[in-house]
Amino acid sequence: MFVIGTYVIIEMRGEQLRVELGRFYDVHRFTPSKPNLLGPNAKVLIYRMLMIRHESMINIGHPWLRGAIGKGRILHFRLGDKTIIYKMRPKKNVFLFCFSFKLF
């Protein structure tokens, strides 16, 4: 049963995320320890949990909570391979001439 006010603060890729049950989150550049096994609908375990709040009870770790494990699932990848776009610029007439005028 999901109770309002229950959330967890986790650390992923140097960022801290506030995570609640039943919500969807975007994580940038998620790199697993076994990249061959990672695909859509893959299950992941999260060990770096900084804080757990369940109703009025709060557990804070230093730096992480021991024995706390979060479970998640990858739905799909939003980012594909990087595309490099290069614009060729002409080598002639590279310098622009600036004129300065003095008003007397």
Contacts in CASP RR format, 6 or more apart in sequence:
PFRMAT RR
TARGET T0000
AUTHOR 0000-0000-0000
METHOD contacts of the structure
MODEL  1
MFVIGTYVIIEMRGEQLRVELGRFYDVHRFTPSKPNLLGPNAKVLIYRML
MIRHESMINIGHPWLRGAIGKGRILHFRLGDKTIIYKMRPKKNVFLFCFS
FKLF
2 20 0 8 1.000
2 21 0 8 1.000
2 22 0 8 1.000
3 54 0 8 1.000
3 55 0 8 1.000
5 20 0 8 1.000
5 53 0 8 1.000
5 55 0 8 1.000
6 20 0 8 1.000
6 21 0 8 1.000
6 53 0 8 1.000
6 54 0 8 1.000
6 55 0 8 1.000
7 18 0 8 1.000
7 19 0 8 1.000
7 20 0 8 1.000
7 53 0 8 1.000
8 18 0 8 1.000
8 19 0 8 1.000
8 20 0 8 1.000
8 49 0 8 1.000
8 51 0 8 1.000
8 52 0 8 1.000
8 53 0 8 1.000
8 70 0 8 1.000
9 16 0 8 1.000
9 17 0 8 1.000
9 18 0 8 1.000
9 19 0 8 1.000
9 49 0 8 1.000
9 50 0 8 1.000
9 51 0 8 1.000
10 16 0 8 1.000
10 17 0 8 1.000
10 19 0 8 1.000
10 46 0 8 1.000
10 48 0 8 1.000
10 49 0 8 1.000
10 50 0 8 1.000
10 70 0 8 1.000
11 17 0 8 1.000
11 48 0 8 1.000
11 49 0 8 1.000
11 50 0 8 1.000
11 64 0 8 1.000
12 27 0 8 1.000
12 30 0 8 1.000
12 46 0 8 1.000
12 48 0 8 1.000
13 27 0 8 1.000
13 28 0 8 1.000
13 29 0 8 1.000
13 30 0 8 1.000
13 31 0 8 1.000
15 28 0 8 1.000
16 50 0 8 1.000
17 25 0 8 1.000
17 27 0 8 1.000
19 25 0 8 1.000
24 75 0 8 1.000
26 78 0 8 1.000
28 79 0 8 1.000
30 74 0 8 1.000
32 38 0 8 1.000
32 44 0 8 1.000
38 74 0 8 1.000
39 74 0 8 1.000
39 77 0 8 1.000
40 74 0 8 1.000
40 75 0 8 1.000
40 76 0 8 1.000
40 77 0 8 1.000
41 73 0 8 1.000
41 74 0 8 1.000
41 75 0 8 1.000
42 73 0 8 1.000
42 74 0 8 1.000
43 71 0 8 1.000
43 72 0 8 1.000
43 73 0 8 1.000
43 74 0 8 1.000
44 71 0 8 1.000
44 72 0 8 1.000
44 73 0 8 1.000
44 74 0 8 1.000
45 69 0 8 1.000
45 70 0 8 1.000
45 71 0 8 1.000
45 72 0 8 1.000
46 69 0 8 1.000
46 70 0 8 1.000
46 71 0 8 1.000
46 72 0 8 1.000
47 64 0 8 1.000
47 68 0 8 1.000
47 69 0 8 1.000
47 70 0 8 1.000
48 64 0 8 1.000
49 61 0 8 1.000
49 64 0 8 1.000
49 65 0 8 1.000
49 68 0 8 1.000
49 69 0 8 1.000
49 70 0 8 1.000
50 60 0 8 1.000
50 61 0 8 1.000
50 63 0 8 1.000
50 64 0 8 1.000
50 65 0 8 1.000
51 58 0 8 1.000
51 59 0 8 1.000
51 60 0 8 1.000
51 61 0 8 1.000
51 65 0 8 1.000
52 58 0 8 1.000
52 59 0 8 1.000
52 65 0 8 1.000
52 68 0 8 1.000
53 59 0 8 1.000
59 65 0 8 1.000
59 68 0 8 1.000
END
